[in-house]
Amino acid sequence: MLELRPNCQMCDKDLLPDAADARICSYECTYCANCVETVLHNVCPTCGGGFVPRPIRPRQAWRPDMKLGLANNPPGTQRRSPRFTPDDIAAHVARIRHLPPDQR
């Protein structure tokens, strides 16, 4: 199950569980759509992969026999930030942004 990280790892914007502008890579690195589009250019600074919209977890368990929904599986609370400097991220992005995500 996805961790649903609480913030954009670049600008620290809050990304609530129902945030339509949350983006994730295949390793769950989480960024806001604005940072993905304008700073990262769809390149994850960690793995180099692309981003997709983060799914929105249902607020309630719609099947009573299953322990699903935010009430049973709350979002993560640990805020994250990149482990790389802005200059390192910019160089990484510039190096591979011309490649489509499926060719990185």
PECORTA-V53745 format. One record per backbone hydrogen bond with DSSP energy under -1.0 kcal/mol. CO is the residue of the C=O (numbers start at 1). NH is the residue of the N-H. If there is no record, write none. Layout:
# PECORTA-V53745
CO	NH
CO	NH
This chain:
# PECORTA-V53745
3	76
4	76
6	15
8	12
9	82
13	8
16	19
19	22
21	33
22	54
23	31
24	52
25	28
29	25
30	9
31	23
32	36
33	37
34	38
35	39
35	40
36	42
40	43
44	48
49	44
52	24
58	70
59	71
63	66
66	68
69	73
85	89
86	90
87	91
88	92
89	93
90	94
91	95
92	96
93	97
96	99
100	103
101	104
